[in-house]
Protein backbone atom coordinates (compact mmCIF):
# COMPACT_ATOMS: atom_id res chain seq x y z
CA UNK A 1 0.00 0.00 0.00
CA UNK A 2 1.60 3.31 -1.04
CA UNK A 3 2.05 6.33 1.23
CA UNK A 4 -1.05 8.26 0.11
CA UNK A 5 -3.30 5.21 0.48
CA UNK A 6 -2.04 4.69 4.02
CA UNK A 7 -2.67 8.30 4.96
CA UNK A 8 -6.14 8.04 3.46
CA UNK A 9 -6.71 4.93 5.56
CA UNK A 10 -5.79 6.84 8.74
CA UNK A 11 -8.19 9.65 7.81
CA UNK A 12 -10.97 7.18 7.08
CA UNK A 13 -10.50 5.40 10.40
CA UNK A 14 -10.50 8.70 12.26
CA UNK A 15 -13.77 9.66 10.60
CA UNK A 16 -15.41 6.34 11.39
CA UNK A 17 -14.14 6.54 14.98
CA UNK A 18 -15.50 10.04 15.40
CA UNK A 19 -18.95 8.82 14.47
CA UNK A 20 -18.62 5.72 16.64
CA UNK A 21 -17.61 7.70 19.70
CA UNK A 22 -20.98 9.45 19.77
CA UNK A 23 -22.91 6.23 20.23
CA UNK A 24 -20.57 3.83 22.03
CA UNK A 25 -20.44 2.92 25.69
CA UNK A 26 -17.51 4.39 27.64
CA UNK A 27 -14.83 1.89 28.41
CA UNK A 28 -11.87 2.17 30.75
CA UNK A 29 -8.68 1.28 28.86
CA UNK A 30 -5.55 0.71 30.94
CA UNK A 31 -2.30 2.52 30.15
CA UNK A 32 -3.32 4.21 26.91
CA UNK A 33 -3.08 8.01 26.96
CA UNK A 34 -5.77 8.31 24.28
CA UNK A 35 -8.22 6.27 26.36
CA UNK A 36 -8.03 8.02 29.68
CA UNK A 37 -10.60 7.28 32.38
CA UNK A 38 -13.29 9.75 33.33
CA UNK A 39 -12.45 12.24 36.05
CA UNK A 40 -14.21 15.18 37.57
CA UNK A 41 -12.28 17.53 35.28
CA UNK A 42 -12.05 15.64 31.99
CA UNK A 43 -14.55 13.91 29.70
CA UNK A 44 -14.56 10.18 29.09
CA UNK A 45 -12.84 9.11 25.88
CA UNK A 46 -14.49 6.09 24.33
CA UNK A 47 -12.73 3.28 22.55
CA UNK A 48 -15.00 0.79 20.89
CA UNK A 49 -14.17 -2.79 19.99
CA UNK A 50 -14.42 -2.11 16.27
CA UNK A 51 -12.84 1.32 15.91
CA UNK A 52 -10.17 3.51 17.46
CA UNK A 53 -11.50 6.78 18.83
CA UNK A 54 -10.62 10.05 17.16
CA UNK A 55 -8.99 11.29 20.35
CA UNK A 56 -6.91 8.14 20.69
CA UNK A 57 -5.63 8.43 17.12
CA UNK A 58 -4.93 12.13 17.57
CA UNK A 59 -2.87 11.50 20.67
CA UNK A 60 -1.16 8.27 19.71
CA UNK A 61 -0.30 8.91 16.06
CA UNK A 62 3.40 9.36 15.80
CA UNK A 63 3.59 12.62 13.87
CA UNK A 64 2.40 14.31 17.06
CA UNK A 65 5.44 13.01 18.94
CA UNK A 66 8.12 13.60 16.30
CA UNK A 67 10.98 16.04 16.56
CA UNK A 68 9.19 18.21 13.98
CA UNK A 69 6.16 18.23 16.28
CA UNK A 70 8.17 19.56 19.22
CA UNK A 71 9.64 22.30 17.06
CA UNK A 72 6.26 23.30 15.66
CA UNK A 73 4.70 23.20 19.13
CA UNK A 74 7.44 25.47 20.49
CA UNK A 75 6.57 28.12 17.91
CA UNK A 76 2.78 27.91 18.17
CA UNK A 77 1.09 26.55 21.29
CA UNK A 78 3.98 26.57 23.75
CA UNK A 79 4.17 30.37 24.16
CA UNK A 80 0.47 30.39 25.09
CA UNK A 81 0.70 27.55 27.62
CA UNK A 82 3.73 29.15 29.27
CA UNK A 83 1.97 32.53 29.46
CA UNK A 84 -1.49 31.32 30.49
CA UNK A 85 -0.81 28.03 32.32
CA UNK A 86 2.76 28.34 33.58
CA UNK A 87 1.87 29.79 36.98
CA UNK A 88 0.37 26.42 38.02
CA UNK A 89 1.42 23.82 35.44
CA UNK A 90 5.14 24.57 35.29
CA UNK A 91 6.71 22.44 38.01
CA UNK A 92 4.18 22.13 40.81
CA UNK A 93 1.02 20.78 39.20
CA UNK A 94 0.61 17.89 36.79
CA UNK A 95 0.28 17.83 33.79
CA UNK A 96 3.27 20.13 33.20
CA UNK A 97 1.80 21.71 30.07
CA UNK A 98 3.09 25.14 31.09
CA UNK A 99 6.70 24.00 31.56
CA UNK A 100 9.28 26.35 30.11
CA UNK A 101 11.02 23.38 28.50
CA UNK A 102 9.21 22.76 25.20
CA UNK A 103 9.95 19.04 25.10
CA UNK A 104 8.55 18.52 28.61
CA UNK A 105 5.44 20.60 27.91
CA UNK A 106 4.89 18.83 24.58
CA UNK A 107 5.12 15.41 26.27
CA UNK A 108 2.67 16.48 28.98
CA UNK A 109 0.09 17.72 26.47
CA UNK A 110 0.34 14.67 24.21
CA UNK A 111 0.33 12.07 26.99
CA UNK A 112 -2.74 13.59 28.68
CA UNK A 113 -4.73 14.07 25.44
CA UNK A 114 -5.05 17.83 25.64
CA UNK A 115 -5.13 18.22 21.85
CA UNK A 116 -7.13 16.55 19.11
CA UNK A 117 -5.62 17.21 15.69
CA UNK A 118 -8.59 15.58 13.98
CA UNK A 119 -11.02 18.02 15.64
CA UNK A 120 -8.97 20.97 16.86
CA UNK A 121 -11.98 22.84 18.23
CA UNK A 122 -12.68 19.88 20.54
CA UNK A 123 -9.18 19.95 22.06
CA UNK A 124 -9.15 20.19 25.84
CA UNK A 125 -6.76 23.15 25.68
CA UNK A 126 -9.42 25.01 23.71
CA UNK A 127 -12.45 23.89 25.70
CA UNK A 128 -10.83 24.66 29.07
CA UNK A 129 -10.74 28.29 27.97
CA UNK A 130 -13.80 28.77 25.78
CA UNK A 131 -16.26 26.46 27.59
CA UNK A 132 -14.96 25.78 31.12
CA UNK A 133 -13.71 29.38 31.58
CA UNK A 134 -10.77 27.90 33.50
CA UNK A 135 -8.31 30.52 34.81
CA UNK A 136 -8.70 32.62 31.68
CA UNK A 137 -6.33 35.54 31.13
CA UNK A 138 -7.97 38.90 31.82
CA UNK A 139 -6.64 40.06 28.48
CA UNK A 140 -7.85 38.82 25.98
CA UNK A 141 -10.55 36.99 28.00
CA UNK A 142 -11.93 33.45 27.75
CA UNK A 143 -13.58 33.62 24.33
CA UNK A 144 -10.69 35.24 22.51
CA UNK A 145 -8.13 33.10 24.36
CA UNK A 146 -9.98 30.00 23.20
CA UNK A 147 -9.88 31.24 19.61
CA UNK A 148 -6.17 32.01 19.83
CA UNK A 149 -5.45 28.57 21.30
CA UNK A 150 -7.49 26.87 18.58
CA UNK A 151 -5.63 28.80 15.87
CA UNK A 152 -2.28 27.92 17.42
CA UNK A 153 -3.14 24.20 17.62
CA UNK A 154 -4.32 24.25 14.00
CA UNK A 155 -1.04 25.84 12.89
CA UNK A 156 0.85 23.21 14.88
CA UNK A 157 -1.20 20.43 13.27
CA UNK A 158 -0.67 21.83 9.77
CA UNK A 159 3.08 22.09 10.34
CA UNK A 160 3.57 18.48 11.40
CA UNK A 161 1.31 17.14 8.66
CA UNK A 162 3.50 18.77 6.01
CA UNK A 163 6.83 17.89 7.62
CA UNK A 164 8.71 15.11 5.89
CA UNK A 165 12.04 14.87 7.67
CA UNK A 166 13.68 11.51 7.19
CA UNK A 167 16.63 10.58 9.39
CA UNK A 168 19.23 8.02 8.32
CA UNK A 169 18.73 4.46 9.50
CA UNK A 170 21.78 2.55 10.69
CA UNK A 171 20.28 -0.78 11.80
CA UNK A 172 17.05 -2.64 11.15
CA UNK A 173 15.92 -5.84 12.86
CA UNK A 174 14.60 -8.96 11.20
CA UNK A 175 10.77 -9.00 11.03
CA UNK A 176 8.48 -10.64 13.57
CA UNK A 177 4.77 -11.41 13.49
CA UNK A 178 1.99 -11.10 16.05
CA UNK A 179 2.22 -14.85 16.62
CA UNK A 180 5.83 -14.36 17.81
CA UNK A 181 4.67 -12.29 20.80
CA UNK A 182 5.06 -14.02 24.17
CA UNK A 183 3.08 -13.33 27.33
CA UNK A 184 5.46 -11.86 29.90
CA UNK A 185 5.26 -10.32 33.35
CA UNK A 186 6.41 -6.75 32.84
CA UNK A 187 7.30 -3.99 35.27
CA UNK A 188 5.49 -0.68 34.94
CA UNK A 189 7.54 2.46 34.35
CA UNK A 190 6.49 5.37 36.58
CA UNK A 191 8.06 8.58 37.89
CA UNK A 192 10.01 8.37 41.15
CA UNK A 193 7.69 8.17 44.14
CA UNK A 194 4.77 6.65 42.20
CA UNK A 195 3.41 3.13 42.78
CA UNK A 196 0.29 1.76 41.09
CA UNK A 197 -1.71 -1.36 41.92
CA UNK A 198 -4.56 -2.75 39.85
CA UNK A 199 -7.37 -5.01 41.05
CA UNK A 200 -5.51 -8.27 40.18
CA UNK A 201 -2.66 -7.17 42.49
CA UNK A 202 -4.93 -7.47 45.55
CA UNK A 203 -5.64 -10.54 47.66
CA UNK A 204 -9.39 -10.60 48.32
CA UNK A 205 -11.27 -12.07 51.30
CA UNK A 206 -15.02 -12.75 51.09
CA UNK A 207 -17.55 -11.28 50.98
CA UNK A 208 -15.49 -8.90 48.84
CA UNK A 209 -14.93 -10.41 45.39
CA UNK A 210 -12.56 -9.97 42.48
CA UNK A 211 -14.72 -9.67 39.39
CA UNK A 212 -15.10 -7.93 36.04
CA UNK A 213 -17.08 -4.73 35.71
CA UNK A 214 -19.85 -5.26 33.15
CA UNK A 215 -19.60 -1.74 31.71
CA UNK A 216 -15.84 -1.25 31.40
CA UNK A 217 -14.85 -4.90 31.01
CA UNK A 218 -11.98 -4.36 33.43
CA UNK A 219 -11.05 -6.27 36.59
CA UNK A 220 -12.32 -4.71 39.81
CA UNK A 221 -12.69 -5.40 43.51
CA UNK A 222 -16.34 -5.31 44.49
CA UNK A 223 -18.42 -5.37 47.66
CA UNK A 224 -21.65 -7.11 46.57
CA UNK A 225 -24.85 -5.09 46.88
CA UNK A 226 -26.29 -7.79 49.16
CA UNK A 227 -23.70 -7.12 51.88
CA UNK A 228 -24.23 -4.99 54.98
CA UNK A 229 -23.02 -1.46 55.60
CA UNK A 230 -20.81 -0.82 58.65
CA UNK A 231 -20.57 2.89 59.37
CA UNK A 232 -18.61 2.71 62.61
CA UNK A 233 -14.85 2.33 62.16
CA UNK A 234 -14.33 0.80 65.62
CA UNK A 235 -16.93 -1.86 64.94
CA UNK A 236 -15.51 -2.48 61.47
CA UNK A 237 -11.99 -2.91 62.81
CA UNK A 238 -13.11 -5.73 65.07
CA UNK A 239 -15.49 -7.42 62.64
CA UNK A 240 -13.67 -10.28 60.94
CA UNK A 241 -16.73 -11.14 58.88
CA UNK A 242 -16.20 -8.08 56.68
CA UNK A 243 -14.61 -8.42 53.26
CA UNK A 244 -11.09 -7.12 52.65
CA UNK A 245 -8.67 -6.59 49.77
CA UNK A 246 -5.00 -6.26 50.61
CA UNK A 247 -1.74 -5.83 48.76
CA UNK A 248 1.93 -5.39 49.64
CA UNK A 249 3.63 -2.25 48.34
CA UNK A 250 7.40 -1.88 48.14
CA UNK A 251 8.43 1.70 48.76
CA UNK A 252 11.84 2.71 47.41
CA UNK A 253 12.41 5.79 49.58
CA UNK A 254 11.01 7.31 52.76
CA UNK A 255 8.29 9.86 52.11
CA UNK A 256 4.84 11.29 52.70
CA UNK A 257 2.43 9.59 50.32
CA UNK A 258 -1.02 10.51 49.02
CA UNK A 259 -3.30 7.85 47.54
CA UNK A 260 -5.78 7.95 44.68
CA UNK A 261 -8.30 5.28 43.71
CA UNK A 262 -10.15 4.62 40.48
CA UNK A 263 -13.52 3.92 42.06
CA UNK A 264 -17.19 3.50 41.32
CA UNK A 265 -19.65 4.62 44.00
CA UNK A 266 -23.05 4.37 42.34
CA UNK A 267 -25.13 6.03 45.08
CA UNK A 268 -24.84 7.94 48.36
CA UNK A 269 -25.19 4.70 50.33
CA UNK A 270 -22.63 3.04 48.06
CA UNK A 271 -19.58 5.32 47.97
CA UNK A 272 -17.00 4.41 50.59
CA UNK A 273 -14.44 1.92 51.87
CA UNK A 274 -12.27 1.69 54.93
CA UNK A 275 -8.50 1.80 54.48
CA UNK A 276 -5.46 1.21 56.67
CA UNK A 277 -1.73 0.81 56.22
CA UNK A 278 0.16 -1.87 58.13
CA UNK A 279 -1.13 -1.96 61.70
CA UNK A 280 -2.41 1.59 61.63
CA UNK A 281 -5.87 2.94 62.40
CA UNK A 282 -8.74 1.93 60.15
CA UNK A 283 -9.98 5.12 58.49
CA UNK A 284 -13.08 5.77 56.37
CA UNK A 285 -12.46 6.58 52.71
CA UNK A 286 -15.43 8.54 51.36
CA UNK A 287 -15.84 9.79 47.80
CA UNK A 288 -18.38 11.37 45.47
CA UNK A 289 -21.08 9.25 43.87
CA UNK A 290 -20.51 8.71 40.16
CA UNK A 291 -23.37 6.50 38.94
CA UNK A 292 -22.02 3.89 36.52
CA UNK A 293 -18.71 5.69 35.87
CA UNK A 294 -15.26 5.14 37.34
CA UNK A 295 -13.53 8.31 38.51
CA UNK A 296 -10.22 9.07 40.19
CA UNK A 297 -10.76 10.12 43.81
CA UNK A 298 -8.18 10.93 46.47
CA UNK A 299 -8.24 8.87 49.65
CA UNK A 300 -9.96 11.25 52.08
CA UNK A 301 -12.06 10.78 55.21
CA UNK A 302 -14.76 13.20 54.00
CA UNK A 303 -16.38 13.59 50.58
CA UNK A 304 -14.25 16.04 48.61
CA UNK A 305 -12.17 16.73 51.72
CA UNK A 306 -8.44 17.06 52.19
CA UNK A 307 -6.53 13.98 51.13
CA UNK A 308 -5.11 11.75 53.84
CA UNK A 309 -1.33 11.41 53.97
CA UNK A 310 0.71 8.37 54.94
CA UNK A 311 4.30 8.53 56.15
CA UNK A 312 6.00 5.44 54.75
CA UNK A 313 9.55 4.28 55.22
CA UNK A 314 11.49 2.47 52.52
CA UNK A 315 10.53 -1.20 52.38
CA UNK A 316 7.39 -3.34 52.31
CA UNK A 317 4.02 -2.14 53.61
CA UNK A 318 0.56 -3.70 53.60
CA UNK A 319 -2.48 -1.73 52.44
CA UNK A 320 -5.90 -3.07 53.36
CA UNK A 321 -9.19 -1.95 51.80
CA UNK A 322 -12.13 -3.03 53.99
CA UNK A 323 -15.87 -3.28 53.37
CA UNK A 324 -17.87 -0.23 54.50
CA UNK A 325 -20.81 0.06 52.07
CA UNK A 326 -22.23 -2.39 49.52
CA UNK A 327 -22.04 -2.00 45.76
CA UNK A 328 -18.70 -0.13 45.74
CA UNK A 329 -15.92 -0.99 43.26
CA UNK A 330 -12.17 -0.33 43.12
CA UNK A 331 -10.19 -0.79 39.90
CA UNK A 332 -6.83 0.80 40.76
CA UNK A 333 -4.92 2.36 43.64
CA UNK A 334 -2.02 4.79 43.15
CA UNK A 335 0.44 5.99 45.79
CA UNK A 336 2.54 9.09 45.12
CA UNK A 337 4.74 11.56 46.94
CA UNK A 338 3.42 14.25 44.56
CA UNK A 339 -0.14 15.23 45.52
CA UNK A 340 -0.52 16.97 42.13
CA UNK A 341 0.30 13.80 40.16
CA UNK A 342 -2.22 12.67 37.55
CA UNK A 343 -3.00 9.08 38.66
CA UNK A 344 -4.50 8.10 35.31
CA UNK A 345 -1.00 8.15 33.78
CA UNK A 346 0.43 5.56 36.20
CA UNK A 347 1.30 2.07 35.00
CA UNK A 348 0.70 -1.02 37.11
CA UNK A 349 3.74 -1.97 39.17
CA UNK A 350 3.62 -5.39 37.52
CA UNK A 351 1.30 -6.94 34.94
CA UNK A 352 1.20 -9.38 32.04
CA UNK A 353 1.56 -8.26 28.43
CA UNK A 354 2.27 -9.73 25.01
CA UNK A 355 5.80 -8.78 24.07
CA UNK A 356 7.85 -8.98 20.89
CA UNK A 357 11.62 -9.41 21.29
CA UNK A 358 13.73 -8.14 18.39
CA UNK A 359 17.25 -9.58 18.21
CA UNK A 360 19.63 -6.72 17.41
CA UNK A 361 22.91 -8.57 17.95
CA UNK A 362 23.34 -9.26 14.22
CA UNK A 363 22.69 -5.83 12.71
CA UNK A 364 24.39 -3.96 15.58
CA UNK A 365 27.32 -6.37 16.07
CA UNK A 366 26.64 -6.14 19.83
CA UNK A 367 26.21 -9.68 21.15
CA UNK A 368 23.00 -10.15 23.12
CA UNK A 369 21.51 -6.75 22.28
CA UNK A 370 17.72 -6.77 21.83
CA UNK A 371 14.62 -4.63 22.02
CA UNK A 372 11.38 -5.73 23.68
CA UNK A 373 8.12 -4.07 22.67
CA UNK A 374 4.62 -4.65 23.96
CA UNK A 375 2.04 -5.24 21.25
CA UNK A 376 -1.72 -5.59 21.41
CA UNK A 377 -4.16 -6.48 18.65
CA UNK A 378 -6.06 -3.46 19.85
CA UNK A 379 -8.95 -3.09 17.45
CA UNK A 380 -10.22 -4.29 14.10
CA UNK A 381 -8.11 -1.67 12.36
CA UNK A 382 -5.13 -1.03 14.62
CA UNK A 383 -2.29 -2.23 16.83
CA UNK A 384 -1.18 -0.73 20.13
CA UNK A 385 2.56 -0.55 20.81
CA UNK A 386 4.07 0.60 24.10
CA UNK A 387 7.01 0.46 26.49
CA UNK A 388 10.01 -0.24 24.25
CA UNK A 389 12.91 -1.51 26.38
CA UNK A 390 16.53 -2.24 25.50
CA UNK A 391 18.20 -5.46 26.58
CA UNK A 392 21.85 -4.59 27.19
CA UNK A 393 24.22 -7.54 27.87
CA UNK A 394 27.20 -5.56 29.21
CA UNK A 395 28.30 -1.95 29.40
CA UNK A 396 25.83 0.46 27.85
CA UNK A 397 24.20 1.23 24.50
CA UNK A 398 23.37 4.63 23.04
CA UNK A 399 20.16 4.50 20.97
CA UNK A 400 18.45 7.23 18.99
CA UNK A 401 15.38 7.54 16.74
CA UNK A 402 13.44 4.30 17.21
CA UNK A 403 11.05 3.49 14.36
CA UNK A 404 8.49 0.73 14.05
CA UNK A 405 8.09 -0.61 10.53
CA UNK A 406 5.08 -2.57 9.31
CA UNK A 407 5.81 -4.75 6.31
CA UNK A 408 9.19 -3.04 5.99
CA UNK A 409 7.58 0.39 5.65
CA UNK A 410 7.82 3.36 8.00
CA UNK A 411 5.07 5.97 7.93
CA UNK A 412 5.37 9.51 9.38
CA UNK A 413 2.23 9.03 11.47
CA UNK A 414 3.96 6.15 13.29
CA UNK A 415 6.77 8.33 14.64
CA UNK A 416 5.94 8.41 18.35
CA UNK A 417 9.25 6.81 19.33
CA UNK A 418 11.46 8.82 16.94
CA UNK A 419 12.11 11.25 19.80
CA UNK A 420 13.91 8.49 21.69
CA UNK A 421 17.53 9.21 22.54
CA UNK A 422 19.04 7.47 25.54
CA UNK A 423 22.11 5.70 26.84
CA UNK A 424 20.98 2.55 28.61
CA UNK A 425 23.27 0.56 30.91
CA UNK A 426 23.23 -3.20 31.47
CA UNK A 427 21.06 -5.15 32.01
CA UNK A 428 18.76 -2.73 30.15
CA UNK A 429 15.89 -0.32 30.65
CA UNK A 430 13.01 1.64 29.20
CA UNK A 431 13.39 3.90 26.17
CA UNK A 432 9.89 5.41 26.45
CA UNK A 433 6.68 5.06 28.44
CA UNK A 434 4.56 6.31 25.53
CA UNK A 435 1.90 4.34 23.66
CA UNK A 436 1.34 4.38 19.91
CA UNK A 437 -1.56 3.21 17.78
CA UNK A 438 -0.63 2.08 14.27
CA UNK A 439 -3.05 1.23 11.51
CA UNK A 440 -3.04 -2.35 10.26
CA UNK A 441 -1.85 -2.97 6.72
CA UNK A 442 -2.58 -6.51 5.52
CA UNK A 443 -4.14 -7.73 8.75
CA UNK A 444 -2.96 -9.19 12.06
CA UNK A 445 -2.33 -12.63 10.55
CA UNK A 446 -0.03 -11.26 7.82
CA UNK A 447 1.59 -8.02 9.02
CA UNK A 448 5.31 -8.22 9.82
CA UNK A 449 6.95 -5.85 12.32
CA UNK A 450 10.55 -4.71 12.51
CA UNK A 451 12.39 -1.91 14.31
CA UNK A 452 15.17 0.43 13.23
CA UNK A 453 17.46 2.99 14.87
CA UNK A 454 19.35 5.93 13.39
CA UNK A 455 21.99 5.45 16.10
CA UNK A 456 22.72 2.22 17.96
CA UNK A 457 26.23 1.89 19.39
CA UNK A 458 28.08 0.48 22.37
CA UNK A 459 29.49 2.97 24.84
Residue, then its C-alpha position, 0 to 999 in steps of 0.5 A: x500500500x503506497x504512502x497516500x493510500x495509508x494516509x487516506x486509511x488513517x483519515x478514514x479510520x479517524x472519521x469512522x471513529x469520530x462517528x462511533x464515539x458518539x454512540x458507544x459505551x464508555x470503556x476504561x482502557x488501561x495505560x493508553x493516553x488516548x483512552x483516559x478514564x473519566x475524572x471530575x475535570x475531563x470527559x470520558x474518551x471512548x474506545x469501541x471494539x471495532x474502531x479507534x476513537x478520534x482522540x486516541x488516534x490524535x494522541x497516539x499517532x506518531x507525527x504528534x510526537x516527532x521532533x518536527x512536532x516539538x519544534x512546531x509546538x514550540x513556535x505555536x502553542x507553547x508560548x500560550x501555555x507558558x503565558x497562560x498556564x505556567x503559573x500552576x502547570x510549570x513544576x508544581x502541578x501535573x500535567x506540566x503543560x506550562x513548563x518552560x522546557x518545550x519538550x517537557x510541555x509537549x510530552x505532557x500535552x500529548x500524553x494527557x490528550x489535551x489536543x485533538x488534531x482531527x477536531x482541533x476545536x474539541x481539544x481540551x486546551x481550547x475547551x478549558x478556555x472557551x467552555x470551562x472558563x478555566x483561569x482565563x487571562x484577563x486580556x484577551x478573556x476566555x472567548x478570545x483566548x480559546x480562539x487564539x489557542x485553537x488557531x495555534x493548535x491548528x497551525x501546529x497540526x498543519x506544520x507536522x502534517x506537512x513535515x517530511x524529515x527523514x533521518x538516516x537508519x543505521x540498523x534494522x531488525x529482522x521482522x516478527x509477526x503477532x504470533x511471535x509475541x510471548x506473554x510476559x510479566x512486565x514492570x510498569x515504568x512510573x516517575x520516582x515516588x509513584x506506585x500503582x496497583x490494579x485489582x488483580x494485584x490485591x488478595x481478596x477475602x469474602x464477601x469482597x470479590x474480584x470480578x469484572x465490571x460489566x460496563x468497562x470490562x476491566x477487573x475490579x474489587x467489588x463489595x456485593x450489593x447484598x452485603x451490609x453497611x458498617x458505618x462505625x470504624x471501631x466496629x468495622x476494625x473488630x469485625x472479621x466477617x467483613x470483606x477485605x482486599x490487601x496488597x503489599x507495596x514496596x516503597x523505594x524511599x522514605x516519604x509522605x504519600x497521598x493515595x488515589x483510587x479509580x472507584x465506582x460509587x453508584x449512590x450515596x449509600x454506596x460510595x465508601x471503603x475503609x483503608x489502613x496501612x500496616x497496623x495503623x488505624x482503620x480510616x473511612x475513605x469517602x468519595x463522590x457518587x458517580x453512577x455507573x462511571x469510574x472516577x479518580x478520587x483521592x483517599x480522604x475521610x470526608x467527601x471532597x475533603x483534604x486527602x489523607x497522607x501516609x508517612x511510609x519508610x522504605x521497604x514493604x508495607x501492607x495496604x488493606x481496603x475493607x468493606x464499609x458500604x455495599x455495591x462499591x468498586x475499586x479498579x486501581x490504587x495509586x500511591x505518590x509523593x506528589x499530591x498533584x500527580x495525575x494518577x491516570x497516567x500511572x502504570x501497574x507496578x507489575x502486569x502481564x503483556x504480550x511482548x515482541x523481542x527483536x534480536x539486534x545482535x546481528x545488525x548492531x554487532x553487539x552480542x545479546x543486544x535486543x529490544x522488547x516491545x509490547x504489542x496488542x491487537x487493539x482493534x479491528x483496524x489497529x495495533x497498540x505498541x508501548x514500552x520499548x525496552x533495551x536489553x543490554x548484555x554488558x556496558x551500555x548502549x546509546x540508541x536514537x530515533x526508534x522506528x516501528x516498521x510494518x511490512x518493511x515500511x515506515x510511515x510519518x504518522x507512526x513516529x511516536x518513538x522517533x524522539x527516543x535518545x538514551x544511553x541505557x546501561x546493562x542489564x537494560x531499561x526503558x526507552x519510552x513510556x509512551x503508547x502508539x496506535x498504528x493502523x493495520x496494513x494486511x491484517x494481524x495474521x499477515x503483518x510483519x513488524x521490525x524496528x530500526x534505529x538511526x543510532x545504535x552503538x556500544x558505549 
